[in-house]
Every structure is written in structure tokens, then in C-alpha cells.
């Protein structure tokens, strides 16, 4: 019976539960103590023959062999399951256009997916450590580090920054090419195997969106400038048109009432000249507006 009690914890180990193993150890220990007490209380019995010991040992050996095979099968299944999951995650990492990276406490890159080579034109080995940080635009580095620090503290962060692509520091003299990327980062779950101080980030190229935003902003600014110029033009034209028209109307009214106003001949001639000058000025303004409309069309 003692041989069989030794095998009880091993059988419990197949359940992959620590609680079951501890329970089996306690049961086996209790049964061993009970056997010891019974052997001390019960009257002595004659020792069994050799055949009994051989049979008991053979049974224990067969049962332990079955446990060993079961344990080996369970480990093999677990290894196959882990390999299948690794292959699945590797397939996702290889075919995703977004770049997945893992960063340490100080922002150093611990892992970066193969998509980084397509996005940045650099291998994972070149981006490891502080290789990715060295490619971030100098003006955007504080925002990049602050986002990683906030994510490590437990807050989900999203940040946009410029990163150098296909260029080397001190290279051939060509201007480095920078692209805009959006990075969403969060801390690794405390229950995970990586530890809470590490950060997982997902990066994607948003250069086209940034260029579209810049084009939209330029279009809005151009529209605002056009509206401002239009307002100034209307205000100027209003002044240029109202002034001669007021002169024409005012002096013509005076000439129409010359008998009541007792306007002398020299004064009538002066009023007529002013009306003519105002009319000529008004005509020139109208011609200028017409010429401008022809140019714009």
C-alpha cells in the first residue's frame, strides 16, 4: 500500500493543478500515518511471500508507467498547442501592415514586428534598443517618451510623431525622409509573462492623412484670404462708386434747381465739369471691374 500511496501525488500532477497536488500529498500523508497507526495497533501478521511483493511491485511499476506516459502525452500536447499559437501569432505579425513593438522601462525597443522593415526600411536588429528612438524626429522625441512613460504607468496613450525612413545619420548628404506615424501604446497586463513595466505599442503610417490635413488647412487659409480680399475689394469699390455717384446726383440736383438757387453761369459750368469728372471716374472704375472679370474668367 505504501508503494501505491507514493504514486498518488504523481497522478494528481496530471491535472496541472497545484491545489490538486497539495490535496493528494495531504491524503497520501494521512493514509501513511493511518497505516503506521494500524500497524502498531493491529496484531502482528506473518510476512507475505515473495510472490506478493513481486506482484505489488509489478502493479505499481505498471501504474507508474501509465502515469509517465500520460504526463509525456500531456506535455507533448501542451508543446504542440504552444507551437500552434506561436505559428498563428507569427503569421499575424508577418502579414499585418501595422508595426507591433514592445518597449522596456526606459523606452528601449525589446521587440518589433517584421512590418517595420516595410514601414521604416530598417531591420528589427537596427531598431532594437534605442535604434527606433534615434530615428524619431528631434522635435517629437519628448512626446514619444512621454507617451511610453504614461502607458507604463497604466494609461492608454496615442501620439503622432515623425520618424526617419531609409536614411542614416551622417549618410550620403541627402535630406532624410520623415514620415508621420501614429502610435497607440498600453502597459502589459500584470498577469502576463512580460511584467507590468513593459509597454506594447502599435504603429501605423499616417503620412497621407497628415498631408491631406495640411492641404485642407492650406485650402481653408486660401479661402479665408480670398474672402478677406473680396471684402476689401467690395469696400473699395463701394467707396469708389458711391463718391462719384453722390457727386453726380448732388450737382445735377443743384442744376435742376438753378433758378431757385440763383446759380450764376460760371458756377453752372463748374458744376457741369464736376459732373463730367465724376462720370469719367465712374466709367473708369466700371471698365476696371469688367477687365478684372475677364482676366478671372
Secondary structure, 3 states (H helix, E strand, C coil): CHHHHHHHHHHHHCCCCHHHHHHHHHHHHHHHHHHHHHHHHCCCCCCCCHHHHHHHHHHHHHHHHHHHHHHHHHHHHHHHHHHHHHHHHHHHHHHCCCEEEEECCCCCEEEECCHHHHHHCCCHHHHCECHHHHHECHHHHHHHHHHHHHHHCCCCEEEEEEEEECCCCCCCCCCCEEEEEEEEEEECCCCCCCCCCCEEEEEEECHHHHHHHHHHHHHHHHHHHHHHHHHHHHHHHHHHHHHHHHHHHHHHHHHHCHHHHCCCHHHHHHHHHHHHHHHHHHHHHHHHHHHHHHHHC
